[in-house]
Amino acid sequence: MATSVASPGALAATPKALPNKWLVTLSVTFGTLMGAIDSSIVNVALPQIRGAVGATVQEITWATTGFVIATVMVMPLTGFLGRLFGQKRVYLACLVLFVVGSFLCGFAWNLPTLVLFRFLQGLGAGALQPTEQAILRQTFPPKEQGTAMAVFAMAVMVGPAIGPTLGGYIVDNFHWSWIFFINVPVGILGFFMVARFVQEDEQLRATARVEAERQRKHMDWAGITLLCMGLASLQYFLEEGQADDWFQSPLIIACALFAATCLIAFVIRELTAEAPAVNLRLFKDPVFASGTMLSALVFAVLMASMFLLPVFMQELLGFTATQSGFALMPRTLVMLVMMPIVGRLYGKVPARVLVAAGIVFAGFGAFEMSHFSLATGSGNIISAIALQGVGFSLMFVPLSATALANIPRERMADATGLNSLLRQIGGSMGLAIFTTLLSRYTVTAKASIAAHLNPERWEVAGRMAATQQGLMQHGLDAAGAKAASLQMMVGSVSRQAMVLAFDKLFVLAALMFVVVLPLIYFLKAAPSGGGSHEKPHIDVEI
């Protein structure tokens, strides 16, 4: 060990040179939190942005699609870029790109410029999340890995949760461009903090230089090209499939086939390349494979539930964007309280137990949501989402920590990039599936209700007569009152059909948690303390 050969003076000086882990954590969390918030903050401002750039409802979705496509393209290449240019430099460069993209988005004058600037913003955001995860894993000692992943989980999961609330407040009180401009001062502060407090380990840099030289000699352009084309096509398929009625659209069919072809070719290429850009062999580790796959499944349900509830509140309960955001805040607050606690429990309580408890809480919360109706109040919503907040905290922290427990430090950036990518794709798949089912369940429920609306039934005739009479008392003539009462009946049917569709989806979400529960068996137990491979690093730093 380094401590056995170092002089007393060197030993005395070494602790002063070590970075403060909490300053490092605060520094790198700024970027990840902003990127996570930006994945959802734009959604509530789309009507205002659409009017400003002159886009249709269909066209404005590209502002979100372009961002997500760019993000997933960069995530798996984080380790590759870190070896070539240095992990800290990659983080700083991506943070600058994200801030510049945010600044330009605020000045976008038409749809093409907005999509281009959002794409630049996504390219910057893509590397921030996996790089922070790698830095935190390398900064915290093995016994504190749960705490490190709790901090990371708060940024990744709380960001999308507070995005709609923050976005709704900004849109209601300021110009929509401030949802982008707000990133600029925070990003500048994060840049200077990372530049000042984050230090790369010399041993890791030496290993990276050797790997980088090998990569330059055998540059994997084919793998990078196949990866970018495959992921871009897959993400477009997931983002735009519902709008184009999935396989009824030739474009969607072409995207699906192209994505499958490119990604299969990419896997073959990476497993045979001399110096692969993405190290897919990491999935040979059962701890990493099981933890990453479970994270993707959990994130799919998480993103679906985060999408469904605001839509339910705004479309059916009449909440504004700000009101629905504040109604969701208790889940965020519960997660902020619970994640540090779960981080401390990790290592003391088996990961499988924590994840199982989280699945039970989250599943029960989803089941409670399946009882929502048009008479549901904020209290019912808060109790259900609080249960989910506890569940997601219990799941995400141990999954993030366990998945990376056996990964060597020099491969951490590769592993975090793949982990983030699978989680992002899982979330996109969850959104795509639940959005499609919402539309189809609504149509089915509407047809079922309409079948019982026979004018000869006394309940229907009585309801129509009462409505018509009330409208006539407010000044409408008989013909106008009859037409208006029919229209109101149709509207009531549509609203009730949507309620039934939402309830069915919430039941499905609860069942998905039940299905995931047996998969915990495949969550292989990691070595105590996070793996012996990290111990030499700790000895050097002491």
C-alpha positions as CSV (number, residue, x, y, z in Angstrom):
1,M,0.0,0.0,0.0
2,A,1.1,3.6,-0.6
3,T,1.0,4.4,3.1
4,S,3.7,1.9,3.9
5,V,6.3,3.6,1.7
6,A,5.3,7.3,1.9
7,S,7.3,9.6,4.2
8,P,5.7,11.1,7.3
9,G,5.7,14.5,5.6
10,A,3.9,13.1,2.6
11,L,1.4,11.4,4.8
12,A,0.6,14.6,6.6
13,A,0.2,16.5,3.4
14,T,-2.0,14.0,1.6
15,P,-5.2,14.6,3.4
16,K,-5.1,18.3,2.6
17,A,-4.9,17.5,-1.1
18,L,-7.9,15.2,-1.0
19,P,-11.1,16.9,-2.3
20,N,-14.1,17.3,0.1
21,K,-16.6,14.6,-1.0
22,W,-19.6,16.8,-0.3
23,L,-18.2,19.7,-2.3
24,V,-17.6,17.3,-5.2
25,T,-21.1,16.0,-4.8
26,L,-22.7,19.5,-4.8
27,S,-20.6,20.5,-7.8
28,V,-21.5,17.6,-10.1
29,T,-25.1,17.4,-9.0
30,F,-25.9,20.9,-10.4
31,G,-25.6,19.6,-14.0
32,T,-27.4,16.4,-13.5
33,L,-30.3,18.1,-11.7
34,M,-30.7,20.7,-14.5
35,G,-30.7,18.0,-17.2
36,A,-33.2,15.9,-15.3
37,I,-35.5,18.9,-14.8
38,D,-35.3,19.9,-18.5
39,S,-36.6,16.4,-19.5
40,S,-40.0,17.4,-18.1
41,I,-40.1,21.2,-17.5
42,V,-40.7,22.0,-21.2
43,N,-43.9,19.9,-21.4
44,V,-46.1,22.4,-19.4
45,A,-44.8,25.3,-21.6
46,L,-45.5,23.6,-25.0
47,P,-48.7,25.6,-25.7
48,Q,-47.0,28.9,-25.2
49,I,-43.9,27.8,-27.1
50,R,-46.0,26.5,-30.0
51,G,-47.6,29.9,-30.4
52,A,-44.3,31.7,-30.3
53,V,-42.6,29.6,-32.9
54,G,-45.6,29.0,-35.1
55,A,-45.8,25.2,-34.8
56,T,-48.7,22.8,-34.8
57,V,-49.5,20.5,-31.9
58,Q,-47.8,17.6,-33.8
59,E,-44.7,19.6,-34.8
60,I,-44.0,21.0,-31.3
61,T,-43.4,17.5,-29.9
62,W,-40.1,17.6,-31.8
63,A,-38.8,20.0,-29.1
64,T,-39.0,17.1,-26.7
65,T,-38.1,14.3,-29.1
66,G,-34.9,16.0,-30.3
67,F,-33.7,16.5,-26.7
68,V,-34.3,12.9,-25.8
69,I,-32.7,11.5,-29.0
70,A,-29.5,13.5,-28.4
71,T,-29.4,12.4,-24.7
72,V,-29.6,8.7,-25.4
73,M,-27.0,9.0,-28.2
74,V,-24.3,10.4,-25.8
75,M,-25.0,8.3,-22.7
76,P,-23.3,5.0,-23.7
77,L,-20.3,6.9,-25.1
78,T,-19.5,8.6,-21.8
79,G,-16.7,6.2,-20.9
80,F,-15.2,6.3,-24.4
81,L,-15.1,10.1,-24.4
82,G,-13.8,10.2,-20.8
83,R,-10.8,8.0,-21.8
84,L,-10.0,10.1,-24.8
85,F,-10.3,13.6,-23.3
86,G,-10.5,13.1,-19.5
87,Q,-13.6,12.6,-17.4
88,K,-13.5,16.0,-15.8
89,R,-13.0,17.7,-19.2
90,V,-15.9,15.8,-20.7
91,Y,-18.2,16.8,-17.9
92,L,-17.2,20.5,-18.2
93,A,-17.5,20.5,-22.0
94,C,-21.0,18.9,-21.8
95,L,-22.0,21.4,-19.1
96,V,-21.0,24.3,-21.3
97,L,-22.8,22.8,-24.3
98,F,-25.9,22.3,-22.1
99,V,-25.8,25.9,-20.9
100,V,-25.2,27.3,-24.4
101,G,-28.0,25.2,-25.8
102,S,-30.4,26.4,-23.0
103,F,-29.5,30.1,-23.7
104,L,-30.1,29.7,-27.4
105,C,-33.4,27.9,-26.8
106,G,-34.7,31.0,-25.0
107,F,-34.1,33.0,-28.2
108,A,-35.4,30.4,-30.7
109,W,-37.4,32.2,-33.4
110,N,-39.0,29.3,-35.2
111,L,-39.4,25.5,-34.9
112,P,-36.2,24.4,-36.7
113,T,-34.0,26.6,-34.5
114,L,-35.8,25.4,-31.4
115,V,-35.3,21.7,-32.3
116,L,-31.7,22.3,-33.2
117,F,-31.0,24.1,-29.9
118,R,-32.8,21.5,-27.9
119,F,-30.7,18.8,-29.7
120,L,-27.5,20.7,-28.6
121,Q,-28.9,20.9,-25.1
122,G,-29.6,17.1,-25.1
123,L,-26.0,16.4,-26.4
124,G,-24.7,18.2,-23.3
125,A,-27.2,16.7,-20.9
126,G,-26.5,13.1,-22.1
127,A,-23.1,12.8,-20.4
128,L,-23.9,14.7,-17.2
129,Q,-25.9,12.0,-15.5
130,P,-23.6,9.0,-16.1
131,T,-20.5,11.1,-15.4
132,E,-21.8,12.3,-12.0
133,Q,-22.7,8.7,-11.1
134,A,-19.1,7.6,-12.0
135,I,-17.5,10.5,-10.1
136,L,-19.6,9.8,-7.0
137,R,-18.7,6.1,-7.1
138,Q,-15.0,7.0,-7.3
139,T,-15.2,9.7,-4.6
140,F,-17.1,7.9,-1.8
141,P,-15.5,5.0,0.0
142,P,-17.2,1.5,-0.3
143,K,-19.1,1.8,3.0
144,E,-20.7,5.1,1.8
145,Q,-21.8,3.9,-1.6
146,G,-25.4,3.9,-0.6
147,T,-25.2,7.5,0.5
148,A,-23.5,8.4,-2.8
149,M,-26.3,6.7,-4.8
150,A,-28.9,8.4,-2.7
151,V,-27.6,11.8,-3.7
152,F,-27.5,10.7,-7.3
153,A,-31.0,9.2,-7.1
154,M,-32.4,12.5,-5.7
155,A,-31.1,14.3,-8.8
156,V,-32.3,11.7,-11.3
157,M,-35.8,11.1,-9.8
158,V,-36.6,14.4,-8.1
159,G,-35.6,16.4,-11.2
160,P,-38.4,15.1,-13.5
161,A,-40.9,15.4,-10.5
162,I,-40.3,19.1,-9.8
163,G,-39.9,20.0,-13.5
164,P,-43.7,20.4,-14.2
165,T,-44.2,22.4,-10.9
166,L,-41.3,24.8,-11.7
167,G,-42.3,25.0,-15.3
168,G,-45.9,25.8,-14.5
169,Y,-44.9,28.5,-12.1
170,I,-42.5,30.1,-14.6
171,V,-45.0,30.0,-17.4
172,D,-47.8,31.4,-15.3
173,N,-45.7,34.3,-13.9
174,F,-43.0,35.0,-16.5
175,H,-42.2,34.5,-20.2
176,W,-41.7,30.8,-21.3
177,S,-38.1,31.5,-22.3
178,W,-37.2,31.6,-18.6
179,I,-37.6,27.8,-18.4
180,F,-34.3,27.8,-20.4
181,F,-32.6,31.0,-19.1
182,I,-32.8,29.7,-15.5
183,N,-30.2,27.1,-16.5
184,V,-27.6,29.7,-17.3
185,P,-26.6,31.0,-13.9
186,V,-26.9,27.6,-12.3
187,G,-24.8,26.1,-15.0
188,I,-22.1,28.7,-14.7
189,L,-21.9,28.2,-10.9
190,G,-21.7,24.4,-11.5
191,F,-18.9,24.9,-14.0
192,F,-16.7,26.8,-11.7
193,M,-17.4,24.5,-8.8
194,V,-16.5,21.4,-10.8
195,A,-13.4,23.1,-12.2
196,R,-12.3,24.0,-8.6
197,F,-13.3,21.0,-6.5
198,V,-13.4,17.9,-8.7
199,Q,-10.1,16.1,-9.1
200,E,-9.4,13.1,-11.3
201,D,-7.5,10.2,-9.6
202,E,-4.0,10.0,-11.1
203,Q,-4.1,6.2,-11.1
204,L,-7.3,6.3,-13.2
205,R,-5.9,8.9,-15.5
206,A,-2.8,6.8,-16.2
207,T,-5.0,3.8,-17.0
208,A,-7.2,5.9,-19.2
209,R,-4.2,7.3,-21.1
210,V,-3.2,3.7,-22.0
211,E,-6.7,2.8,-23.1
212,A,-7.1,6.1,-25.0
213,E,-4.0,5.3,-27.0
214,R,-5.4,1.9,-27.9
215,Q,-8.7,3.5,-28.9
216,R,-7.0,6.0,-31.2
217,K,-5.1,3.2,-33.0
218,H,-8.3,1.2,-33.5
219,M,-11.0,4.0,-33.6
220,D,-14.4,2.3,-33.5
221,W,-16.2,4.6,-36.0
222,A,-18.4,1.8,-37.2
223,G,-19.6,1.0,-33.7
224,I,-20.3,4.7,-32.9
225,T,-22.2,5.2,-36.2
226,L,-24.3,2.1,-35.7
227,L,-25.0,3.1,-32.1
228,C,-26.1,6.7,-32.9
229,M,-28.3,5.6,-35.9
230,G,-29.9,2.7,-33.9
231,L,-30.6,4.7,-30.8
232,A,-31.9,7.7,-32.7
233,S,-34.3,5.5,-34.7
234,L,-35.4,3.6,-31.6
235,Q,-36.1,6.8,-29.7
236,Y,-38.0,8.3,-32.6
237,F,-40.1,5.1,-32.8
238,L,-40.9,5.3,-29.1
239,E,-41.6,9.1,-29.0
240,E,-43.6,9.4,-32.2
241,G,-45.2,5.9,-32.6
242,Q,-48.4,6.8,-30.8
243,A,-49.0,10.0,-32.8
244,D,-48.6,8.0,-36.0
245,D,-50.7,5.0,-34.9
246,W,-47.7,2.8,-34.6
247,F,-47.4,0.1,-37.3
248,Q,-50.1,1.7,-39.4
249,S,-47.4,4.2,-40.4
250,P,-44.8,3.2,-43.0
251,L,-42.3,5.7,-41.4
252,I,-42.7,4.0,-38.0
253,I,-42.3,0.6,-39.5
254,A,-39.2,1.7,-41.3
255,C,-37.8,3.2,-38.0
256,A,-38.4,0.0,-36.1
257,L,-36.7,-2.2,-38.7
258,F,-33.8,0.2,-39.1
259,A,-33.3,0.5,-35.4
260,A,-33.4,-3.3,-34.9
261,T,-30.9,-3.8,-37.8
262,C,-28.5,-1.1,-36.5
263,L,-28.6,-2.2,-32.9
264,I,-28.1,-5.9,-33.8
265,A,-25.1,-4.9,-36.0
266,F,-23.8,-2.7,-33.2
267,V,-23.8,-5.5,-30.7
268,I,-22.0,-7.8,-33.1
269,R,-19.5,-5.1,-33.8
270,E,-18.8,-4.2,-30.2
271,L,-18.2,-7.9,-29.3
272,T,-15.7,-8.3,-32.0
273,A,-14.0,-4.9,-32.2
274,E,-10.3,-4.5,-31.2
275,A,-11.2,-1.5,-29.0
276,P,-15.0,-1.2,-28.7
277,A,-16.4,2.3,-28.0
278,V,-19.0,0.7,-25.7
279,N,-18.0,-2.2,-23.4
280,L,-21.0,-4.5,-23.7
281,R,-19.0,-7.3,-21.9
282,L,-19.9,-5.6,-18.7
283,F,-23.2,-7.4,-18.9
284,K,-21.4,-10.6,-18.2
285,D,-21.3,-9.5,-14.6
286,P,-24.6,-10.8,-13.2
287,V,-24.7,-8.1,-10.5
288,F,-24.5,-5.4,-13.1
289,A,-26.9,-7.1,-15.5
290,S,-29.6,-7.9,-13.0
291,G,-29.4,-4.5,-11.3
292,T,-29.5,-2.5,-14.6
293,M,-32.4,-4.5,-16.0
294,L,-34.5,-4.1,-12.9
295,S,-33.7,-0.4,-12.8
296,A,-35.0,-0.1,-16.4
297,L,-38.2,-2.0,-15.5
298,V,-38.9,0.1,-12.4
299,F,-38.1,3.4,-14.3
300,A,-40.6,2.4,-17.0
301,V,-43.4,2.2,-14.5
302,L,-42.1,5.4,-12.7
303,M,-42.1,7.5,-15.8
304,A,-45.5,6.2,-16.9
305,S,-47.1,7.1,-13.5
306,M,-45.4,10.5,-13.5
307,F,-47.0,11.1,-16.9
308,L,-50.5,9.7,-16.1
309,L,-51.3,11.6,-12.9
310,P,-50.7,15.2,-14.1
311,V,-52.8,14.4,-17.2
312,F,-55.6,13.0,-15.0
313,M,-55.6,16.0,-12.8
314,Q,-55.5,18.6,-15.6
315,E,-57.9,16.9,-18.1
316,L,-60.5,15.5,-15.6
317,L,-60.2,17.4,-12.3
318,G,-59.6,20.8,-13.9
319,F,-56.3,21.5,-12.2
320,T,-54.0,24.1,-13.7
321,A,-50.4,23.1,-14.5
322,T,-49.2,24.9,-11.3
323,Q,-51.9,23.2,-9.2
324,S,-51.1,19.8,-10.5
325,G,-47.4,20.4,-9.9
326,F,-48.0,21.4,-6.3
327,A,-50.3,18.4,-5.8
328,L,-47.4,16.2,-6.8
329,M,-44.9,17.9,-4.5
330,P,-45.6,15.5,-1.5
331,R,-44.2,12.6,-3.5
332,T,-41.0,14.7,-4.2
333,L,-40.7,15.7,-0.5
334,V,-41.1,12.1,0.6
335,M,-38.4,11.1,-1.7
336,L,-36.1,13.9,-0.5
337,V,-36.6,12.7,3.1
338,M,-36.4,8.9,2.4
339,M,-33.5,8.7,0.0
340,P,-30.8,9.7,2.5
341,I,-32.3,7.2,5.0
342,V,-32.3,4.4,2.4
343,G,-28.7,5.4,1.6
344,R,-27.7,4.8,5.2
345,L,-29.7,1.5,5.3
346,Y,-27.9,0.2,2.2
347,G,-25.2,-2.2,3.4
348,K,-27.0,-2.8,6.7
349,V,-30.2,-4.2,5.2
350,P,-30.0,-6.6,2.2
351,A,-30.6,-4.9,-1.1
352,R,-33.3,-7.5,-2.0
353,V,-35.2,-6.6,1.1
354,L,-35.1,-2.9,0.4
355,V,-36.2,-3.3,-3.3
356,A,-39.0,-5.8,-2.3
357,A,-40.3,-3.3,0.3
358,G,-40.2,-0.6,-2.3
359,I,-42.1,-2.6,-4.9
360,V,-44.8,-3.3,-2.3
361,F,-45.2,0.4,-1.4
362,A,-45.1,1.6,-5.0
363,G,-47.6,-1.1,-6.1
364,F,-50.0,-0.3,-3.3
365,G,-49.8,3.4,-4.2
366,A,-50.7,2.5,-7.8
367,F,-53.6,0.4,-6.6
368,E,-54.9,3.3,-4.5
369,M,-54.8,5.5,-7.7
370,S,-57.1,2.9,-9.4
371,H,-59.9,4.1,-7.2
372,F,-59.7,7.7,-8.4
373,S,-62.9,9.3,-9.8
374,L,-64.1,12.8,-10.8
375,A,-64.8,13.4,-7.1
376,T,-61.3,12.7,-6.0
377,G,-59.7,15.4,-4.0
378,S,-56.1,16.4,-3.2
379,G,-56.0,14.4,0.0
380,N,-56.6,11.1,-1.9
381,I,-54.0,12.0,-4.4
382,I,-51.4,12.9,-1.8
383,S,-51.8,9.7,0.2
384,A,-51.3,7.6,-2.9
385,I,-48.3,9.4,-4.3
386,A,-46.7,9.5,-0.8
387,L,-46.8,5.7,-0.8
388,Q,-45.2,5.8,-4.2
389,G,-42.5,8.2,-3.0
390,V,-41.5,5.8,-0.3
391,G,-41.5,2.9,-2.7
392,F,-39.4,4.6,-5.4
393,S,-36.8,5.6,-2.8
394,L,-36.5,2.1,-1.4
395,M,-36.1,0.7,-5.0
396,F,-33.9,3.2,-6.8
397,V,-31.1,3.7,-4.3
398,P,-30.2,0.0,-3.7
399,L,-30.6,-0.8,-7.4
400,S,-28.2,2.0,-8.4
401,A,-25.6,1.0,-5.8
402,T,-25.9,-2.8,-6.3
403,A,-25.7,-2.7,-10.1
404,L,-22.2,-1.1,-9.9
405,A,-20.9,-2.9,-6.9
406,N,-18.5,-5.2,-8.9
407,I,-17.4,-2.8,-11.6
408,P,-13.7,-1.9,-11.6
409,R,-13.1,1.8,-11.0
410,E,-11.5,2.2,-14.5
411,R,-14.7,0.9,-16.1
412,M,-17.1,2.9,-13.9
413,A,-17.9,5.5,-16.6
414,D,-18.7,2.7,-19.1
415,A,-21.0,1.0,-16.7
416,T,-22.8,4.2,-15.6
417,G,-23.3,5.2,-19.2
418,L,-25.0,1.8,-20.0
419,N,-27.0,1.9,-16.7
420,S,-28.3,5.4,-17.6
421,L,-29.1,4.4,-21.2
422,L,-31.1,1.4,-20.2
423,R,-32.9,3.4,-17.6
424,Q,-33.8,6.1,-20.1
425,I,-35.0,3.6,-22.7
426,G,-37.0,1.8,-20.1
427,G,-38.7,5.2,-19.2
428,S,-39.4,5.9,-22.9
429,M,-40.9,2.4,-23.4
430,G,-43.1,2.9,-20.3
431,L,-44.4,6.2,-21.6
432,A,-45.0,4.8,-25.1
433,I,-46.9,1.8,-23.8
434,F,-49.1,3.6,-21.3
435,T,-49.8,6.5,-23.7
436,T,-51.0,4.0,-26.3
437,L,-53.1,2.1,-23.8
438,L,-54.7,5.2,-22.5
439,S,-56.0,6.1,-25.9
440,R,-57.3,2.6,-26.6
441,Y,-58.8,2.0,-23.2
442,T,-60.7,5.3,-23.5
443,V,-62.2,4.3,-26.9
444,T,-63.2,0.9,-25.5
445,A,-64.7,2.4,-22.4
446,K,-66.6,5.0,-24.3
447,A,-68.1,2.4,-26.6
448,S,-69.2,0.3,-23.6
449,I,-70.9,3.3,-21.9
450,A,-72.5,4.5,-25.1
451,A,-74.1,1.1,-25.6
452,H,-76.2,1.6,-22.4
453,L,-77.3,5.1,-23.4
454,N,-80.6,4.1,-24.9
455,P,-83.0,7.1,-25.0
456,E,-85.9,4.6,-24.2
457,R,-84.4,3.9,-20.7
458,W,-86.0,5.9,-18.1
459,E,-82.7,6.9,-16.4
460,V,-81.3,8.3,-19.7
461,A,-84.6,10.0,-20.6
462,G,-84.9,11.5,-17.1
463,R,-81.4,12.8,-17.1
464,M,-81.8,14.4,-20.6
465,A,-85.2,16.0,-19.6
466,A,-83.7,17.4,-16.4
467,T,-80.7,18.9,-18.2
468,Q,-82.9,20.3,-21.0
469,Q,-85.3,21.9,-18.5
470,G,-82.4,23.5,-16.6
471,L,-81.0,25.0,-19.8
472,M,-84.4,26.3,-20.8
473,Q,-84.6,28.1,-17.5
474,H,-81.3,29.8,-18.4
475,G,-82.8,31.3,-21.6
476,L,-82.3,28.6,-24.2
477,D,-85.2,27.7,-26.5
478,A,-86.4,24.1,-26.6
479,A,-84.5,23.1,-29.7
480,G,-81.3,24.6,-28.5
481,A,-81.7,23.1,-25.0
482,K,-82.2,19.7,-26.5
483,A,-79.1,19.9,-28.7
484,A,-77.0,21.3,-25.8
485,S,-78.2,18.5,-23.4
486,L,-77.1,15.9,-26.0
487,Q,-73.7,17.6,-26.3
488,M,-73.4,17.6,-22.5
489,M,-74.3,13.9,-22.3
490,V,-71.6,13.1,-24.9
491,G,-69.1,15.1,-22.9
492,S,-70.0,13.3,-19.7
493,V,-69.6,10.0,-21.4
494,S,-66.1,11.0,-22.6
495,R,-65.0,12.1,-19.2
496,Q,-66.3,8.9,-17.5
497,A,-64.6,6.8,-20.2
498,M,-61.3,8.6,-19.5
499,V,-61.7,7.9,-15.8
500,L,-62.3,4.2,-16.4
501,A,-59.2,4.2,-18.7
502,F,-57.0,5.8,-16.1
503,D,-58.2,3.5,-13.4
504,K,-57.5,0.5,-15.6
505,L,-54.0,1.8,-16.3
506,F,-53.3,2.3,-12.6
507,V,-54.4,-1.3,-12.0
508,L,-52.0,-2.3,-14.7
509,A,-49.2,-0.4,-13.1
510,A,-49.8,-2.1,-9.8
511,L,-49.8,-5.5,-11.5
512,M,-46.5,-4.7,-13.2
513,F,-45.0,-4.2,-9.8
514,V,-46.3,-7.5,-8.8
515,V,-44.8,-9.1,-11.9
516,V,-41.4,-7.4,-11.1
517,L,-41.4,-8.7,-7.6
518,P,-40.2,-12.3,-8.4
519,L,-37.4,-10.8,-10.5
520,I,-35.6,-9.7,-7.3
521,Y,-34.4,-13.3,-7.1
522,F,-32.1,-12.4,-10.1
523,L,-30.7,-9.4,-8.2
524,K,-27.5,-11.1,-7.3
525,A,-26.0,-10.2,-4.0
526,A,-22.9,-8.0,-4.2
527,P,-19.8,-8.5,-2.1
528,S,-19.9,-6.7,1.2
529,G,-18.4,-3.2,1.1
530,G,-18.8,-2.7,-2.6
531,G,-16.2,-5.0,-3.9
532,S,-12.6,-5.7,-3.2
533,H,-11.5,-4.0,-6.3
534,E,-12.0,-0.6,-4.7
535,K,-9.9,-1.2,-1.6
536,P,-6.5,-0.4,-3.2
537,H,-7.9,3.0,-4.1
538,I,-8.9,3.7,-0.6
539,D,-5.5,2.7,0.8
540,V,-3.8,5.1,-1.6
541,E,-5.9,8.0,-0.5
542,I,-5.7,7.5,3.2
